[in-house]
Amino acid sequence: MNRPTKRLSQGEFIALMAMVAATVAFSIDSMLPALPEIGSELSPNDLNKAQLILTSFVLGMGLGTFFTGPLSDAFGRRPVMIGGAVIYIGASALAWKAQSLEIMLAARVLQGVGAAGPRVVAMAMIRDLYAGPSMARILSFTMIIFSLVPALAPTMGYYIIAGYGWRAIFVSFMVFSVAVSVWLLVRQPETLAIEDRRPLSVSALAAAVVEMFTHHTARLSIFIQTLTFGMLFTVLSSTQQVFDVTFGQGDAFHLWFGGIAIVAASSSLLNSQIVGIYGMRAIIKAMFVIQIGLTIALILVAMSPAPYWLAFGMYVFWVTGNFFQAGLCIGNLNALGMEEMGHIAGLAASVLASFATVGAVIIAIPAGLMFDGTPLPMAVVALICCILALWLTTKIRRPSDI
């Protein structure tokens, strides 16, 4: 097969990058309706452990992310994307056949390692071609399409389970990854020229870590994104249980979650329209302030003898706000963290995403296991994260501010 050489139109490039990145959302969100059945089959004595299927994938993704950027800087973006897809497909097959929770969790970690390739290299490809506000806008448009996957994935998972059982979800992962990989191979040219590649080096990776953590804005972007992902993964870990156990909405969960995702997807479109007017930092700070208010309101309602309609409505509104805030903040945080790292784009993307993801899992796993039949544990953890994130955001300074 001849390698493509013609640069894609911006529309097709955004769509392809969104589908590449959507591998992650599809791998997480389509699993949500399956958690009760997987828990009953693989962990009948402790159903709450089923949520580890989500965070184990995220952990593998965070660990794999640390290496995919350096590999893509050394060998090019396309080979690393395809290599990650091969690992992802093999791990999906292992999970498909898993007969114990331990094997399932190991397969999910490996699946996350494979998904790290497309996740990080997509960001590096965007950074190869765009920078600053243009990069933020491209990321926002990518997130619009990307956000449709969380909207559809739970419903897709629900009907796959209803028709073929929960194991068939892993077959759908394999089919999706193959389709996206073929699209990439056939249409997307390599974005990193041979003369711009950097030899694979442990010392270079260590130097990139040092540079990212000594650069004021990049360091703060990593910490803030850790807290933002921590909130997001905490909600994802327990939200199916809250809908089911707390509010008795388990059978309709996929519809509620899809509606939330559709509303939240508008945040990326909004960001693409206002980021050039108000700036990335102002938008991030405003969203954290709003989310702090919503979280305090949820905690007060959850602690009071509120009627069902108010308690459930407040929870749905809060989850929607959490996803909406993530849609407005994550793309901007990536753009801020990567803005002055074009000379080490792959390495910087790996460092940013890896540290933020692993740190977020460290927050989300204990928060999820604290589930007590109410949304209070996740809300308290989210409030702490949001307050810290807002405080750190006020510390960000751009070169133009100096």
Secondary structure in CASP SS format (residue, H / E / C, confidence):
PFRMAT SS
TARGET T0000
AUTHOR 0000-0000-0000
METHOD secondary structure of the structure
MODEL  1
M C 1.00
N C 1.00
R C 1.00
P C 1.00
T C 1.00
K C 1.00
R C 1.00
L C 1.00
S C 1.00
Q H 1.00
G H 1.00
E H 1.00
F H 1.00
I H 1.00
A H 1.00
L H 1.00
M H 1.00
A H 1.00
M H 1.00
V H 1.00
A H 1.00
A H 1.00
T H 1.00
V H 1.00
A H 1.00
F H 1.00
S H 1.00
I H 1.00
D H 1.00
S C 1.00
M C 1.00
L H 1.00
P H 1.00
A H 1.00
L H 1.00
P H 1.00
E H 1.00
I H 1.00
G H 1.00
S H 1.00
E H 1.00
L H 1.00
S C 1.00
P C 1.00
N C 1.00
D C 1.00
L H 1.00
N H 1.00
K H 1.00
A H 1.00
Q H 1.00
L H 1.00
I H 1.00
L H 1.00
T H 1.00
S H 1.00
F H 1.00
V H 1.00
L H 1.00
G H 1.00
M H 1.00
G H 1.00
L H 1.00
G H 1.00
T H 1.00
F H 1.00
F H 1.00
T H 1.00
G H 1.00
P H 1.00
L H 1.00
S H 1.00
D H 1.00
A H 1.00
F H 1.00
G C 1.00
R H 1.00
R H 1.00
P H 1.00
V H 1.00
M H 1.00
I H 1.00
G H 1.00
G H 1.00
A H 1.00
V H 1.00
I H 1.00
Y H 1.00
I H 1.00
G H 1.00
A H 1.00
S H 1.00
A H 1.00
L H 1.00
A H 1.00
W H 1.00
K H 1.00
A C 1.00
Q C 1.00
S C 1.00
L H 1.00
E H 1.00
I H 1.00
M H 1.00
L H 1.00
A H 1.00
A H 1.00
R H 1.00
V H 1.00
L H 1.00
Q H 1.00
G H 1.00
V H 1.00
G H 1.00
A H 1.00
A H 1.00
G H 1.00
P H 1.00
R H 1.00
V H 1.00
V H 1.00
A H 1.00
M H 1.00
A H 1.00
M H 1.00
I H 1.00
R H 1.00
D H 1.00
L H 1.00
Y C 1.00
A C 1.00
G H 1.00
P H 1.00
S H 1.00
M H 1.00
A H 1.00
R H 1.00
I H 1.00
L H 1.00
S H 1.00
F H 1.00
T H 1.00
M H 1.00
I H 1.00
I H 1.00
F H 1.00
S H 1.00
L H 1.00
V H 1.00
P H 1.00
A H 1.00
L H 1.00
A H 1.00
P H 1.00
T H 1.00
M H 1.00
G H 1.00
Y H 1.00
Y H 1.00
I H 1.00
I H 1.00
A H 1.00
G H 1.00
Y H 1.00
G C 1.00
W C 1.00
R C 1.00
A H 1.00
I H 1.00
F H 1.00
V H 1.00
S H 1.00
F H 1.00
M H 1.00
V H 1.00
F H 1.00
S H 1.00
V H 1.00
A H 1.00
V H 1.00
S H 1.00
V H 1.00
W H 1.00
L H 1.00
L H 1.00
V H 1.00
R H 1.00
Q C 1.00
P C 1.00
E C 1.00
T C 1.00
L C 1.00
A C 1.00
I H 1.00
E H 1.00
D H 1.00
R C 1.00
R C 1.00
P C 1.00
L C 1.00
S C 1.00
V H 1.00
S H 1.00
A H 1.00
L H 1.00
A H 1.00
A H 1.00
A H 1.00
V H 1.00
V H 1.00
E H 1.00
M H 1.00
F H 1.00
T H 1.00
H C 1.00
H H 1.00
T H 1.00
A H 1.00
R H 1.00
L H 1.00
S H 1.00
I H 1.00
F H 1.00
I H 1.00
Q H 1.00
T H 1.00
L H 1.00
T H 1.00
F H 1.00
G H 1.00
M H 1.00
L H 1.00
F H 1.00
T H 1.00
V H 1.00
L H 1.00
S H 1.00
S H 1.00
T H 1.00
Q H 1.00
Q H 1.00
V H 1.00
F H 1.00
D H 1.00
V H 1.00
T H 1.00
F C 1.00
G C 1.00
Q C 1.00
G H 1.00
D H 1.00
A H 1.00
F H 1.00
H H 1.00
L H 1.00
W H 1.00
F H 1.00
G H 1.00
G H 1.00
I H 1.00
A H 1.00
I H 1.00
V H 1.00
A H 1.00
A H 1.00
S H 1.00
S H 1.00
S H 1.00
L H 1.00
L H 1.00
N H 1.00
S H 1.00
Q H 1.00
I H 1.00
V H 1.00
G H 1.00
I H 1.00
Y H 1.00
G C 1.00
M H 1.00
R H 1.00
A H 1.00
I H 1.00
I H 1.00
K H 1.00
A H 1.00
M H 1.00
F H 1.00
V H 1.00
I H 1.00
Q H 1.00
I H 1.00
G H 1.00
L H 1.00
T H 1.00
I H 1.00
A H 1.00
L H 1.00
I H 1.00
L H 1.00
V H 1.00
A H 1.00
M C 1.00
S C 1.00
P C 1.00
A C 1.00
P C 1.00
Y H 1.00
W H 1.00
L H 1.00
A H 1.00
F H 1.00
G H 1.00
M H 1.00
Y H 1.00
V H 1.00
F H 1.00
W H 1.00
V H 1.00
T H 1.00
G H 1.00
N H 1.00
F H 1.00
F H 1.00
Q H 1.00
A H 1.00
G H 1.00
L H 1.00
C H 1.00
I H 1.00
G H 1.00
N H 1.00
L H 1.00
N H 1.00
A H 1.00
L H 1.00
G H 1.00
M H 1.00
E C 1.00
E C 1.00
M C 1.00
G H 1.00
H H 1.00
I H 1.00
A H 1.00
G H 1.00
L H 1.00
A H 1.00
A H 1.00
S H 1.00
V H 1.00
L H 1.00
A H 1.00
S H 1.00
F H 1.00
A H 1.00
T H 1.00
V H 1.00
G H 1.00
A H 1.00
V H 1.00
I H 1.00
I H 1.00
A H 1.00
I H 1.00
P H 1.00
A H 1.00
G H 1.00
L H 1.00
M C 1.00
F C 1.00
D C 1.00
G C 1.00
T C 1.00
P C 1.00
L H 1.00
P H 1.00
M H 1.00
A H 1.00
V H 1.00
V H 1.00
A H 1.00
L H 1.00
I H 1.00
C H 1.00
C H 1.00
I H 1.00
L H 1.00
A H 1.00
L H 1.00
W H 1.00
L H 1.00
T H 1.00
T C 1.00
K C 1.00
I C 1.00
R C 1.00
R C 1.00
P H 1.00
S H 1.00
D H 1.00
I C 1.00
END
